[in-house]
Amino acid sequence: MKSDRTPAGDAFAAFAISVLRLAGHLQNAGDALAKPTGQTSARWQVLAAADHAPMSVADAGRALGMTRQGVQRIADLLEKDGLILYADNPAHQRAKLMALTESGKAALAAIQARQAVWANALGEILGKKEIAEATHTVIAALQAVEKQSVPEG
């Protein structure tokens, strides 16, 4: 079957496949970095979101590009494990804010310490300038994809 993609379309498809492959490797690395604390990459992301600023589950979902339901499931597990607690939200009666407990802060700090060593090593290999250029391209692609609808059918 012949593709109707243009050379620019082929370039974007190759870029997208590379980013998806990278995302898989980053997910695996995140799981490995979080594992010594008994966490996963997804749980780490929710812990970091809750640490970043007081936010509801829905806010965290939007920030992380995850569904509200997915974040809710993880947040409930983190609460059960004593790593977060739900606090009253002055802006919304039912949408509680996530807050880290002391145990949650300790787990996040341990993961972040391991991640810093890993990120520093990769940063040295790839170079600050190249990473900045790649980041710019990924952000531009993310913004374009968010604005561009996918054809139906």
PyMOL commands that place a pseudoatom at each C-alpha (Angstrom):
pseudoatom trace, name=CA, resn=MET, resi=1, chain=A, elem=C, hetatm=0, pos=[0.000, 0.000, 0.000]
pseudoatom trace, name=CA, resn=LYS, resi=2, chain=A, elem=C, hetatm=0, pos=[1.430, 3.347, -1.068]
pseudoatom trace, name=CA, resn=SER, resi=3, chain=A, elem=C, hetatm=0, pos=[1.694, 6.159, 1.463]
pseudoatom trace, name=CA, resn=ASP, resi=4, chain=A, elem=C, hetatm=0, pos=[0.374, 9.565, 0.499]
pseudoatom trace, name=CA, resn=ARG, resi=5, chain=A, elem=C, hetatm=0, pos=[2.757, 11.293, 2.902]
pseudoatom trace, name=CA, resn=THR, resi=6, chain=A, elem=C, hetatm=0, pos=[4.910, 14.162, 1.737]
pseudoatom trace, name=CA, resn=PRO, resi=7, chain=A, elem=C, hetatm=0, pos=[8.631, 14.279, 2.597]
pseudoatom trace, name=CA, resn=ALA, resi=8, chain=A, elem=C, hetatm=0, pos=[7.684, 16.553, 5.524]
pseudoatom trace, name=CA, resn=GLY, resi=9, chain=A, elem=C, hetatm=0, pos=[5.058, 13.999, 6.582]
pseudoatom trace, name=CA, resn=ASP, resi=10, chain=A, elem=C, hetatm=0, pos=[7.655, 11.213, 6.398]
pseudoatom trace, name=CA, resn=ALA, resi=11, chain=A, elem=C, hetatm=0, pos=[10.028, 13.319, 8.510]
pseudoatom trace, name=CA, resn=PHE, resi=12, chain=A, elem=C, hetatm=0, pos=[7.308, 13.914, 11.121]
pseudoatom trace, name=CA, resn=ALA, resi=13, chain=A, elem=C, hetatm=0, pos=[6.387, 10.219, 11.191]
pseudoatom trace, name=CA, resn=ALA, resi=14, chain=A, elem=C, hetatm=0, pos=[10.050, 9.273, 11.793]
pseudoatom trace, name=CA, resn=PHE, resi=15, chain=A, elem=C, hetatm=0, pos=[10.253, 11.944, 14.516]
pseudoatom trace, name=CA, resn=ALA, resi=16, chain=A, elem=C, hetatm=0, pos=[7.062, 10.656, 16.171]
pseudoatom trace, name=CA, resn=ILE, resi=17, chain=A, elem=C, hetatm=0, pos=[8.287, 7.058, 16.149]
pseudoatom trace, name=CA, resn=SER, resi=18, chain=A, elem=C, hetatm=0, pos=[11.608, 8.159, 17.692]
pseudoatom trace, name=CA, resn=VAL, resi=19, chain=A, elem=C, hetatm=0, pos=[9.811, 10.119, 20.408]
pseudoatom trace, name=CA, resn=LEU, resi=20, chain=A, elem=C, hetatm=0, pos=[7.547, 7.155, 21.180]
pseudoatom trace, name=CA, resn=ARG, resi=21, chain=A, elem=C, hetatm=0, pos=[10.559, 4.843, 21.409]
pseudoatom trace, name=CA, resn=LEU, resi=22, chain=A, elem=C, hetatm=0, pos=[12.288, 7.357, 23.690]
pseudoatom trace, name=CA, resn=ALA, resi=23, chain=A, elem=C, hetatm=0, pos=[9.143, 7.621, 25.833]
pseudoatom trace, name=CA, resn=GLY, resi=24, chain=A, elem=C, hetatm=0, pos=[9.180, 3.856, 26.347]
pseudoatom trace, name=CA, resn=HIS, resi=25, chain=A, elem=C, hetatm=0, pos=[12.819, 3.897, 27.402]
pseudoatom trace, name=CA, resn=LEU, resi=26, chain=A, elem=C, hetatm=0, pos=[12.193, 6.860, 29.717]
pseudoatom trace, name=CA, resn=GLN, resi=27, chain=A, elem=C, hetatm=0, pos=[9.250, 5.007, 31.279]
pseudoatom trace, name=CA, resn=ASN, resi=28, chain=A, elem=C, hetatm=0, pos=[11.464, 1.981, 31.918]
pseudoatom trace, name=CA, resn=ALA, resi=29, chain=A, elem=C, hetatm=0, pos=[14.248, 4.172, 33.331]
pseudoatom trace, name=CA, resn=GLY, resi=30, chain=A, elem=C, hetatm=0, pos=[11.740, 5.985, 35.542]
pseudoatom trace, name=CA, resn=ASP, resi=31, chain=A, elem=C, hetatm=0, pos=[10.467, 2.676, 36.869]
pseudoatom trace, name=CA, resn=ALA, resi=32, chain=A, elem=C, hetatm=0, pos=[14.044, 1.593, 37.624]
pseudoatom trace, name=CA, resn=LEU, resi=33, chain=A, elem=C, hetatm=0, pos=[14.840, 4.902, 39.362]
pseudoatom trace, name=CA, resn=ALA, resi=34, chain=A, elem=C, hetatm=0, pos=[11.660, 4.721, 41.467]
pseudoatom trace, name=CA, resn=LYS, resi=35, chain=A, elem=C, hetatm=0, pos=[11.818, 0.994, 42.269]
pseudoatom trace, name=CA, resn=PRO, resi=36, chain=A, elem=C, hetatm=0, pos=[14.153, 1.226, 45.315]
pseudoatom trace, name=CA, resn=THR, resi=37, chain=A, elem=C, hetatm=0, pos=[11.495, 3.355, 47.042]
pseudoatom trace, name=CA, resn=GLY, resi=38, chain=A, elem=C, hetatm=0, pos=[8.726, 0.915, 46.124]
pseudoatom trace, name=CA, resn=GLN, resi=39, chain=A, elem=C, hetatm=0, pos=[7.298, 3.280, 43.519]
pseudoatom trace, name=CA, resn=THR, resi=40, chain=A, elem=C, hetatm=0, pos=[6.739, 3.303, 39.767]
pseudoatom trace, name=CA, resn=SER, resi=41, chain=A, elem=C, hetatm=0, pos=[7.262, 5.996, 37.181]
pseudoatom trace, name=CA, resn=ALA, resi=42, chain=A, elem=C, hetatm=0, pos=[3.548, 6.839, 37.227]
pseudoatom trace, name=CA, resn=ARG, resi=43, chain=A, elem=C, hetatm=0, pos=[3.461, 7.113, 41.022]
pseudoatom trace, name=CA, resn=TRP, resi=44, chain=A, elem=C, hetatm=0, pos=[6.621, 9.244, 40.907]
pseudoatom trace, name=CA, resn=GLN, resi=45, chain=A, elem=C, hetatm=0, pos=[4.960, 11.617, 38.437]
pseudoatom trace, name=CA, resn=VAL, resi=46, chain=A, elem=C, hetatm=0, pos=[1.945, 12.079, 40.704]
pseudoatom trace, name=CA, resn=LEU, resi=47, chain=A, elem=C, hetatm=0, pos=[4.169, 12.589, 43.757]
pseudoatom trace, name=CA, resn=ALA, resi=48, chain=A, elem=C, hetatm=0, pos=[6.152, 15.226, 41.871]
pseudoatom trace, name=CA, resn=ALA, resi=49, chain=A, elem=C, hetatm=0, pos=[2.970, 16.955, 40.706]
pseudoatom trace, name=CA, resn=ALA, resi=50, chain=A, elem=C, hetatm=0, pos=[1.623, 17.070, 44.260]
pseudoatom trace, name=CA, resn=ASP, resi=51, chain=A, elem=C, hetatm=0, pos=[4.962, 18.468, 45.441]
pseudoatom trace, name=CA, resn=HIS, resi=52, chain=A, elem=C, hetatm=0, pos=[5.118, 21.083, 42.682]
pseudoatom trace, name=CA, resn=ALA, resi=53, chain=A, elem=C, hetatm=0, pos=[2.022, 22.988, 43.778]
pseudoatom trace, name=CA, resn=PRO, resi=54, chain=A, elem=C, hetatm=0, pos=[-1.258, 22.305, 45.518]
pseudoatom trace, name=CA, resn=MET, resi=55, chain=A, elem=C, hetatm=0, pos=[-3.366, 20.725, 42.804]
pseudoatom trace, name=CA, resn=SER, resi=56, chain=A, elem=C, hetatm=0, pos=[-6.398, 18.581, 42.384]
pseudoatom trace, name=CA, resn=VAL, resi=57, chain=A, elem=C, hetatm=0, pos=[-6.334, 15.208, 40.677]
pseudoatom trace, name=CA, resn=ALA, resi=58, chain=A, elem=C, hetatm=0, pos=[-7.846, 16.813, 37.553]
pseudoatom trace, name=CA, resn=ASP, resi=59, chain=A, elem=C, hetatm=0, pos=[-5.161, 19.536, 37.576]
pseudoatom trace, name=CA, resn=ALA, resi=60, chain=A, elem=C, hetatm=0, pos=[-2.457, 16.873, 37.867]
pseudoatom trace, name=CA, resn=GLY, resi=61, chain=A, elem=C, hetatm=0, pos=[-3.995, 14.915, 35.003]
pseudoatom trace, name=CA, resn=ARG, resi=62, chain=A, elem=C, hetatm=0, pos=[-3.889, 17.968, 32.743]
pseudoatom trace, name=CA, resn=ALA, resi=63, chain=A, elem=C, hetatm=0, pos=[-0.324, 18.808, 33.772]
pseudoatom trace, name=CA, resn=LEU, resi=64, chain=A, elem=C, hetatm=0, pos=[0.894, 15.243, 33.240]
pseudoatom trace, name=CA, resn=GLY, resi=65, chain=A, elem=C, hetatm=0, pos=[-1.084, 14.473, 30.086]
pseudoatom trace, name=CA, resn=MET, resi=66, chain=A, elem=C, hetatm=0, pos=[-2.908, 11.685, 31.914]
pseudoatom trace, name=CA, resn=THR, resi=67, chain=A, elem=C, hetatm=0, pos=[-6.601, 11.078, 32.434]
pseudoatom trace, name=CA, resn=ARG, resi=68, chain=A, elem=C, hetatm=0, pos=[-8.199, 12.284, 35.628]
pseudoatom trace, name=CA, resn=GLN, resi=69, chain=A, elem=C, hetatm=0, pos=[-9.287, 8.706, 36.317]
pseudoatom trace, name=CA, resn=GLY, resi=70, chain=A, elem=C, hetatm=0, pos=[-5.736, 7.395, 35.917]
pseudoatom trace, name=CA, resn=VAL, resi=71, chain=A, elem=C, hetatm=0, pos=[-4.329, 10.002, 38.275]
pseudoatom trace, name=CA, resn=GLN, resi=72, chain=A, elem=C, hetatm=0, pos=[-7.178, 9.353, 40.740]
pseudoatom trace, name=CA, resn=ARG, resi=73, chain=A, elem=C, hetatm=0, pos=[-6.350, 5.635, 40.838]
pseudoatom trace, name=CA, resn=ILE, resi=74, chain=A, elem=C, hetatm=0, pos=[-2.664, 6.374, 41.505]
pseudoatom trace, name=CA, resn=ALA, resi=75, chain=A, elem=C, hetatm=0, pos=[-3.405, 9.133, 44.029]
pseudoatom trace, name=CA, resn=ASP, resi=76, chain=A, elem=C, hetatm=0, pos=[-5.733, 6.826, 45.961]
pseudoatom trace, name=CA, resn=LEU, resi=77, chain=A, elem=C, hetatm=0, pos=[-2.965, 4.206, 46.136]
pseudoatom trace, name=CA, resn=LEU, resi=78, chain=A, elem=C, hetatm=0, pos=[-0.468, 6.842, 47.276]
pseudoatom trace, name=CA, resn=GLU, resi=79, chain=A, elem=C, hetatm=0, pos=[-2.917, 7.976, 49.957]
pseudoatom trace, name=CA, resn=LYS, resi=80, chain=A, elem=C, hetatm=0, pos=[-3.455, 4.375, 51.085]
pseudoatom trace, name=CA, resn=ASP, resi=81, chain=A, elem=C, hetatm=0, pos=[0.333, 4.017, 51.381]
pseudoatom trace, name=CA, resn=GLY, resi=82, chain=A, elem=C, hetatm=0, pos=[0.563, 7.222, 53.435]
pseudoatom trace, name=CA, resn=LEU, resi=83, chain=A, elem=C, hetatm=0, pos=[2.504, 9.181, 50.807]
pseudoatom trace, name=CA, resn=ILE, resi=84, chain=A, elem=C, hetatm=0, pos=[-0.120, 11.834, 50.061]
pseudoatom trace, name=CA, resn=LEU, resi=85, chain=A, elem=C, hetatm=0, pos=[-3.178, 13.173, 51.761]
pseudoatom trace, name=CA, resn=TYR, resi=86, chain=A, elem=C, hetatm=0, pos=[-6.184, 15.005, 50.422]
pseudoatom trace, name=CA, resn=ALA, resi=87, chain=A, elem=C, hetatm=0, pos=[-6.696, 18.551, 51.685]
pseudoatom trace, name=CA, resn=ASP, resi=88, chain=A, elem=C, hetatm=0, pos=[-9.639, 20.904, 51.342]
pseudoatom trace, name=CA, resn=ASN, resi=89, chain=A, elem=C, hetatm=0, pos=[-9.683, 22.981, 48.178]
pseudoatom trace, name=CA, resn=PRO, resi=90, chain=A, elem=C, hetatm=0, pos=[-10.936, 26.530, 48.727]
pseudoatom trace, name=CA, resn=ALA, resi=91, chain=A, elem=C, hetatm=0, pos=[-11.728, 26.809, 45.007]
pseudoatom trace, name=CA, resn=HIS, resi=92, chain=A, elem=C, hetatm=0, pos=[-13.786, 23.610, 44.749]
pseudoatom trace, name=CA, resn=GLN, resi=93, chain=A, elem=C, hetatm=0, pos=[-15.616, 21.755, 47.499]
pseudoatom trace, name=CA, resn=ARG, resi=94, chain=A, elem=C, hetatm=0, pos=[-15.401, 18.265, 45.964]
pseudoatom trace, name=CA, resn=ALA, resi=95, chain=A, elem=C, hetatm=0, pos=[-12.022, 18.435, 44.156]
pseudoatom trace, name=CA, resn=LYS, resi=96, chain=A, elem=C, hetatm=0, pos=[-9.588, 17.941, 47.033]
pseudoatom trace, name=CA, resn=LEU, resi=97, chain=A, elem=C, hetatm=0, pos=[-5.969, 19.043, 46.742]
pseudoatom trace, name=CA, resn=MET, resi=98, chain=A, elem=C, hetatm=0, pos=[-3.170, 16.497, 46.927]
pseudoatom trace, name=CA, resn=ALA, resi=99, chain=A, elem=C, hetatm=0, pos=[-0.415, 17.162, 49.453]
pseudoatom trace, name=CA, resn=LEU, resi=100, chain=A, elem=C, hetatm=0, pos=[2.663, 15.098, 50.221]
pseudoatom trace, name=CA, resn=THR, resi=101, chain=A, elem=C, hetatm=0, pos=[3.093, 13.596, 53.650]
pseudoatom trace, name=CA, resn=GLU, resi=102, chain=A, elem=C, hetatm=0, pos=[6.534, 13.428, 55.240]
pseudoatom trace, name=CA, resn=SER, resi=103, chain=A, elem=C, hetatm=0, pos=[6.851, 9.857, 53.912]
pseudoatom trace, name=CA, resn=GLY, resi=104, chain=A, elem=C, hetatm=0, pos=[5.872, 11.086, 50.462]
pseudoatom trace, name=CA, resn=LYS, resi=105, chain=A, elem=C, hetatm=0, pos=[8.468, 13.850, 50.611]
pseudoatom trace, name=CA, resn=ALA, resi=106, chain=A, elem=C, hetatm=0, pos=[11.137, 11.332, 51.646]
pseudoatom trace, name=CA, resn=ALA, resi=107, chain=A, elem=C, hetatm=0, pos=[10.240, 8.919, 48.834]
pseudoatom trace, name=CA, resn=LEU, resi=108, chain=A, elem=C, hetatm=0, pos=[10.240, 11.726, 46.266]
pseudoatom trace, name=CA, resn=ALA, resi=109, chain=A, elem=C, hetatm=0, pos=[13.577, 13.074, 47.523]
pseudoatom trace, name=CA, resn=ALA, resi=110, chain=A, elem=C, hetatm=0, pos=[15.168, 9.616, 47.242]
pseudoatom trace, name=CA, resn=ILE, resi=111, chain=A, elem=C, hetatm=0, pos=[13.902, 9.197, 43.673]
pseudoatom trace, name=CA, resn=GLN, resi=112, chain=A, elem=C, hetatm=0, pos=[15.027, 12.701, 42.720]
pseudoatom trace, name=CA, resn=ALA, resi=113, chain=A, elem=C, hetatm=0, pos=[18.517, 12.037, 44.105]
pseudoatom trace, name=CA, resn=ARG, resi=114, chain=A, elem=C, hetatm=0, pos=[18.848, 8.902, 41.946]
pseudoatom trace, name=CA, resn=GLN, resi=115, chain=A, elem=C, hetatm=0, pos=[17.404, 10.745, 38.937]
pseudoatom trace, name=CA, resn=ALA, resi=116, chain=A, elem=C, hetatm=0, pos=[19.908, 13.601, 39.322]
pseudoatom trace, name=CA, resn=VAL, resi=117, chain=A, elem=C, hetatm=0, pos=[22.870, 11.215, 38.981]
pseudoatom trace, name=CA, resn=TRP, resi=118, chain=A, elem=C, hetatm=0, pos=[21.287, 9.569, 35.935]
pseudoatom trace, name=CA, resn=ALA, resi=119, chain=A, elem=C, hetatm=0, pos=[20.289, 12.870, 34.287]
pseudoatom trace, name=CA, resn=ASN, resi=120, chain=A, elem=C, hetatm=0, pos=[23.700, 14.422, 34.905]
pseudoatom trace, name=CA, resn=ALA, resi=121, chain=A, elem=C, hetatm=0, pos=[25.414, 11.494, 33.199]
pseudoatom trace, name=CA, resn=LEU, resi=122, chain=A, elem=C, hetatm=0, pos=[23.105, 11.640, 30.166]
pseudoatom trace, name=CA, resn=GLY, resi=123, chain=A, elem=C, hetatm=0, pos=[23.409, 15.426, 30.040]
pseudoatom trace, name=CA, resn=GLU, resi=124, chain=A, elem=C, hetatm=0, pos=[27.174, 15.108, 29.771]
pseudoatom trace, name=CA, resn=ILE, resi=125, chain=A, elem=C, hetatm=0, pos=[26.890, 12.561, 26.974]
pseudoatom trace, name=CA, resn=LEU, resi=126, chain=A, elem=C, hetatm=0, pos=[24.363, 14.541, 24.925]
pseudoatom trace, name=CA, resn=GLY, resi=127, chain=A, elem=C, hetatm=0, pos=[25.479, 18.097, 25.646]
pseudoatom trace, name=CA, resn=LYS, resi=128, chain=A, elem=C, hetatm=0, pos=[23.522, 21.052, 26.974]
pseudoatom trace, name=CA, resn=LYS, resi=129, chain=A, elem=C, hetatm=0, pos=[23.156, 22.814, 23.589]
pseudoatom trace, name=CA, resn=GLU, resi=130, chain=A, elem=C, hetatm=0, pos=[21.875, 19.717, 21.791]
pseudoatom trace, name=CA, resn=ILE, resi=131, chain=A, elem=C, hetatm=0, pos=[19.415, 18.956, 24.588]
pseudoatom trace, name=CA, resn=ALA, resi=132, chain=A, elem=C, hetatm=0, pos=[18.097, 22.539, 24.509]
pseudoatom trace, name=CA, resn=GLU, resi=133, chain=A, elem=C, hetatm=0, pos=[17.561, 22.315, 20.733]
pseudoatom trace, name=CA, resn=ALA, resi=134, chain=A, elem=C, hetatm=0, pos=[15.825, 18.951, 21.035]
pseudoatom trace, name=CA, resn=THR, resi=135, chain=A, elem=C, hetatm=0, pos=[13.634, 20.269, 23.845]
pseudoatom trace, name=CA, resn=HIS, resi=136, chain=A, elem=C, hetatm=0, pos=[12.621, 23.227, 21.697]
pseudoatom trace, name=CA, resn=THR, resi=137, chain=A, elem=C, hetatm=0, pos=[11.658, 20.867, 18.859]
pseudoatom trace, name=CA, resn=VAL, resi=138, chain=A, elem=C, hetatm=0, pos=[9.678, 18.542, 21.120]
pseudoatom trace, name=CA, resn=ILE, resi=139, chain=A, elem=C, hetatm=0, pos=[7.789, 21.469, 22.676]
pseudoatom trace, name=CA, resn=ALA, resi=140, chain=A, elem=C, hetatm=0, pos=[6.978, 22.871, 19.231]
pseudoatom trace, name=CA, resn=ALA, resi=141, chain=A, elem=C, hetatm=0, pos=[5.757, 19.433, 18.113]
pseudoatom trace, name=CA, resn=LEU, resi=142, chain=A, elem=C, hetatm=0, pos=[3.679, 19.044, 21.266]
pseudoatom trace, name=CA, resn=GLN, resi=143, chain=A, elem=C, hetatm=0, pos=[2.028, 22.413, 20.690]
pseudoatom trace, name=CA, resn=ALA, resi=144, chain=A, elem=C, hetatm=0, pos=[1.340, 21.596, 17.031]
pseudoatom trace, name=CA, resn=VAL, resi=145, chain=A, elem=C, hetatm=0, pos=[-0.143, 18.191, 17.877]
pseudoatom trace, name=CA, resn=GLU, resi=146, chain=A, elem=C, hetatm=0, pos=[-2.340, 19.752, 20.576]
pseudoatom trace, name=CA, resn=LYS, resi=147, chain=A, elem=C, hetatm=0, pos=[-3.721, 22.217, 17.990]
pseudoatom trace, name=CA, resn=GLN, resi=148, chain=A, elem=C, hetatm=0, pos=[-4.051, 19.789, 15.054]
pseudoatom trace, name=CA, resn=SER, resi=149, chain=A, elem=C, hetatm=0, pos=[-7.036, 17.472, 15.021]
pseudoatom trace, name=CA, resn=VAL, resi=150, chain=A, elem=C, hetatm=0, pos=[-6.645, 13.884, 13.877]
pseudoatom trace, name=CA, resn=PRO, resi=151, chain=A, elem=C, hetatm=0, pos=[-8.736, 13.014, 10.795]
pseudoatom trace, name=CA, resn=GLU, resi=152, chain=A, elem=C, hetatm=0, pos=[-11.650, 10.750, 11.650]
pseudoatom trace, name=CA, resn=GLY, resi=153, chain=A, elem=C, hetatm=0, pos=[-12.450, 7.530, 9.890]
for i in range(1, 153): cmd.bond("trace and resi %d" % i, "trace and resi %d" % (i + 1))
show_as sticks, trace
zoom trace
